[in-house]
């Protein structure tokens, strides 16, 4: 009965559906019992309970829609979020960096790497709770869905641009459809297969609503890795507004300013780090290096001696700095 | 004869220089990187080096190219990731999904798969076919 191609059209499908539905469901329940147990998504009632205090309906209006070409949902999803974040991009311009032609798709690290190389903060998230909080705070989220099955995957990137808790759907810019409404049940099931993988693409001045210190700093570190020093400086400054005195953020700020060649400001950051974290040899070491490059050998020597005295896993670097400074010429 | 020997020998001659070049570039300024502060575990760099070395292998490059990925681009992507992300990537690299989308993926697939997907679609486990209407729940 399934080899008949007419079931693909909606009308005849409905007719066929009525006839074969009981049979189908019986078949499914008996043969796919395991599967249904493994794929049980979050229940709407539970989601509603967890989301108390959030607006029940959210629709992000400023996220542009770019329909995907062929399999290129990755470039399209990234372009939508980049443009929303204030960095206008068309999907075509992202294809070389993001899309792998033979895979007919885009890998997650490619999306992350491309965003970071453009000076945008790529912050991975996970879970329905976090997703809805981010959307409620006005930020669109790229999600990786498996529209197929675990053993027959059909991976797909879409951008969540809204939700409605009372009606029970998630709103997506997906494929060739703008504002597709997907019931929570279906969305939850298809999203579960990527372990609820989501990605925020933000200006480094923006802080995710659900940001946690270490993951956020890791994301800013990605900007440093991409040698986007200016964006990294902004990211660390954003982190310091939220987590004042954070050692990781102060060190990152100093290192990024150093990367930009702004020694004076780097010195300030490392000095602050060493003042607030007097047990951090790294802070004293980097302060010493900057002071030395500024031609202030005596101060540099004092700072590096503190680092050497503190020791720790980076002690060999402190030793190198000491030797360098004692040698006398920057 | 000479040629045959020269190749492996030159490889062993070049190797230490490659390794040296790497350590020199790491130590040009005696600064502690942000990475070392954020991730005190020292194995991040070794994972990155291993991954990078892996990408340098000719057989791997051939595979990358057959997948349409340029090895240079692959390395550039790795360079943009933090140590913990690289470690994660090394662990899951072979089972990383690539999002593609589109019903075209079905071309060439067995009828059996089509049927199962159709059924799972109807039950709301999947969302492959746009013509299957989902009741809201």
HADDOCK unambig.tbl for C-alpha pairs under 7 A between the chains (distance, minus, plus):
assign (segid A and resid 10 and name CA) (segid B and resid 131 and name CA) 5.85 0.50 0.50
assign (segid A and resid 70 and name CA) (segid B and resid 102 and name CA) 6.80 0.50 0.50
assign (segid A and resid 71 and name CA) (segid B and resid 100 and name CA) 4.36 0.50 0.50
assign (segid A and resid 71 and name CA) (segid B and resid 101 and name CA) 5.36 0.50 0.50
assign (segid A and resid 71 and name CA) (segid B and resid 102 and name CA) 6.13 0.50 0.50
assign (segid A and resid 72 and name CA) (segid B and resid 100 and name CA) 5.98 0.50 0.50
assign (segid A and resid 73 and name CA) (segid B and resid 99 and name CA) 6.88 0.50 0.50
assign (segid A and resid 73 and name CA) (segid B and resid 100 and name CA) 5.83 0.50 0.50
assign (segid A and resid 73 and name CA) (segid B and resid 101 and name CA) 6.46 0.50 0.50
assign (segid A and resid 74 and name CA) (segid B and resid 99 and name CA) 6.55 0.50 0.50
assign (segid A and resid 100 and name CA) (segid B and resid 67 and name CA) 6.82 0.50 0.50
assign (segid A and resid 100 and name CA) (segid B and resid 68 and name CA) 5.53 0.50 0.50
assign (segid A and resid 100 and name CA) (segid B and resid 69 and name CA) 5.85 0.50 0.50
assign (segid A and resid 101 and name CA) (segid B and resid 67 and name CA) 6.89 0.50 0.50
assign (segid A and resid 101 and name CA) (segid B and resid 68 and name CA) 5.33 0.50 0.50
assign (segid A and resid 102 and name CA) (segid B and resid 66 and name CA) 6.99 0.50 0.50
assign (segid A and resid 102 and name CA) (segid B and resid 67 and name CA) 4.42 0.50 0.50
assign (segid A and resid 102 and name CA) (segid B and resid 68 and name CA) 5.13 0.50 0.50
assign (segid A and resid 103 and name CA) (segid B and resid 67 and name CA) 6.05 0.50 0.50
assign (segid A and resid 103 and name CA) (segid B and resid 98 and name CA) 6.70 0.50 0.50
assign (segid A and resid 104 and name CA) (segid B and resid 100 and name CA) 5.69 0.50 0.50
assign (segid A and resid 105 and name CA) (segid B and resid 98 and name CA) 4.79 0.50 0.50
assign (segid A and resid 105 and name CA) (segid B and resid 99 and name CA) 4.86 0.50 0.50
assign (segid A and resid 105 and name CA) (segid B and resid 100 and name CA) 4.16 0.50 0.50
assign (segid A and resid 106 and name CA) (segid B and resid 98 and name CA) 4.84 0.50 0.50
assign (segid A and resid 106 and name CA) (segid B and resid 99 and name CA) 5.48 0.50 0.50
assign (segid A and resid 106 and name CA) (segid B and resid 100 and name CA) 6.84 0.50 0.50
assign (segid A and resid 107 and name CA) (segid B and resid 96 and name CA) 6.93 0.50 0.50
assign (segid A and resid 107 and name CA) (segid B and resid 97 and name CA) 6.49 0.50 0.50
assign (segid A and resid 107 and name CA) (segid B and resid 98 and name CA) 4.75 0.50 0.50
assign (segid A and resid 107 and name CA) (segid B and resid 99 and name CA) 6.89 0.50 0.50
assign (segid A and resid 109 and name CA) (segid B and resid 77 and name CA) 6.92 0.50 0.50
assign (segid A and resid 110 and name CA) (segid B and resid 77 and name CA) 6.21 0.50 0.50
assign (segid A and resid 113 and name CA) (segid B and resid 77 and name CA) 5.23 0.50 0.50
assign (segid A and resid 113 and name CA) (segid B and resid 80 and name CA) 5.32 0.50 0.50
assign (segid A and resid 113 and name CA) (segid B and resid 81 and name CA) 6.77 0.50 0.50
assign (segid A and resid 116 and name CA) (segid B and resid 80 and name CA) 6.85 0.50 0.50
assign (segid A and resid 144 and name CA) (segid B and resid 99 and name CA) 6.90 0.50 0.50
assign (segid A and resid 147 and name CA) (segid B and resid 126 and name CA) 5.02 0.50 0.50
assign (segid A and resid 147 and name CA) (segid B and resid 127 and name CA) 5.09 0.50 0.50
assign (segid A and resid 147 and name CA) (segid B and resid 128 and name CA) 5.55 0.50 0.50
assign (segid A and resid 148 and name CA) (segid B and resid 117 and name CA) 6.83 0.50 0.50
assign (segid A and resid 148 and name CA) (segid B and resid 126 and name CA) 5.46 0.50 0.50
assign (segid A and resid 148 and name CA) (segid B and resid 128 and name CA) 6.39 0.50 0.50
assign (segid A and resid 154 and name CA) (segid B and resid 101 and name CA) 6.38 0.50 0.50
assign (segid A and resid 155 and name CA) (segid B and resid 97 and name CA) 6.48 0.50 0.50
assign (segid A and resid 155 and name CA) (segid B and resid 98 and name CA) 6.00 0.50 0.50
assign (segid A and resid 155 and name CA) (segid B and resid 99 and name CA) 4.02 0.50 0.50
assign (segid A and resid 155 and name CA) (segid B and resid 100 and name CA) 5.64 0.50 0.50
assign (segid A and resid 155 and name CA) (segid B and resid 101 and name CA) 6.05 0.50 0.50
assign (segid A and resid 156 and name CA) (segid B and resid 99 and name CA) 4.06 0.50 0.50
assign (segid A and resid 156 and name CA) (segid B and resid 100 and name CA) 5.12 0.50 0.50
assign (segid A and resid 156 and name CA) (segid B and resid 101 and name CA) 4.67 0.50 0.50
assign (segid A and resid 157 and name CA) (segid B and resid 99 and name CA) 5.60 0.50 0.50
assign (segid A and resid 168 and name CA) (segid B and resid 136 and name CA) 6.75 0.50 0.50
assign (segid A and resid 168 and name CA) (segid B and resid 137 and name CA) 6.50 0.50 0.50
assign (segid A and resid 183 and name CA) (segid B and resid 136 and name CA) 5.30 0.50 0.50
assign (segid A and resid 183 and name CA) (segid B and resid 137 and name CA) 6.55 0.50 0.50
assign (segid A and resid 185 and name CA) (segid B and resid 124 and name CA) 6.92 0.50 0.50
assign (segid A and resid 185 and name CA) (segid B and resid 137 and name CA) 6.72 0.50 0.50
assign (segid A and resid 186 and name CA) (segid B and resid 124 and name CA) 4.93 0.50 0.50
assign (segid A and resid 186 and name CA) (segid B and resid 125 and name CA) 5.94 0.50 0.50
assign (segid A and resid 186 and name CA) (segid B and resid 126 and name CA) 6.68 0.50 0.50
assign (segid A and resid 189 and name CA) (segid B and resid 125 and name CA) 5.57 0.50 0.50
assign (segid A and resid 190 and name CA) (segid B and resid 125 and name CA) 6.60 0.50 0.50
assign (segid A and resid 190 and name CA) (segid B and resid 126 and name CA) 5.94 0.50 0.50
assign (segid A and resid 218 and name CA) (segid B and resid 82 and name CA) 6.39 0.50 0.50
assign (segid A and resid 221 and name CA) (segid B and resid 82 and name CA) 6.50 0.50 0.50
assign (segid A and resid 222 and name CA) (segid B and resid 80 and name CA) 5.37 0.50 0.50
assign (segid A and resid 222 and name CA) (segid B and resid 81 and name CA) 5.33 0.50 0.50
assign (segid A and resid 222 and name CA) (segid B and resid 82 and name CA) 5.57 0.50 0.50
assign (segid A and resid 225 and name CA) (segid B and resid 79 and name CA) 6.02 0.50 0.50
assign (segid A and resid 225 and name CA) (segid B and resid 80 and name CA) 4.90 0.50 0.50
assign (segid A and resid 225 and name CA) (segid B and resid 81 and name CA) 6.75 0.50 0.50
assign (segid A and resid 226 and name CA) (segid B and resid 79 and name CA) 6.60 0.50 0.50
assign (segid A and resid 226 and name CA) (segid B and resid 80 and name CA) 4.73 0.50 0.50
assign (segid A and resid 248 and name CA) (segid B and resid 34 and name CA) 6.71 0.50 0.50
assign (segid A and resid 248 and name CA) (segid B and resid 37 and name CA) 6.09 0.50 0.50
assign (segid A and resid 248 and name CA) (segid B and resid 38 and name CA) 5.67 0.50 0.50
assign (segid A and resid 251 and name CA) (segid B and resid 34 and name CA) 5.94 0.50 0.50
assign (segid A and resid 252 and name CA) (segid B and resid 34 and name CA) 5.03 0.50 0.50
assign (segid A and resid 255 and name CA) (segid B and resid 33 and name CA) 6.96 0.50 0.50
assign (segid A and resid 255 and name CA) (segid B and resid 34 and name CA) 6.85 0.50 0.50
assign (segid A and resid 282 and name CA) (segid B and resid 32 and name CA) 5.83 0.50 0.50
assign (segid A and resid 285 and name CA) (segid B and resid 31 and name CA) 6.87 0.50 0.50
assign (segid A and resid 286 and name CA) (segid B and resid 31 and name CA) 5.26 0.50 0.50
assign (segid A and resid 286 and name CA) (segid B and resid 32 and name CA) 6.43 0.50 0.50
assign (segid A and resid 289 and name CA) (segid B and resid 30 and name CA) 6.74 0.50 0.50
assign (segid A and resid 289 and name CA) (segid B and resid 31 and name CA) 6.76 0.50 0.50
assign (segid A and resid 317 and name CA) (segid B and resid 30 and name CA) 5.90 0.50 0.50
assign (segid A and resid 320 and name CA) (segid B and resid 30 and name CA) 6.42 0.50 0.50
assign (segid A and resid 321 and name CA) (segid B and resid 30 and name CA) 5.36 0.50 0.50
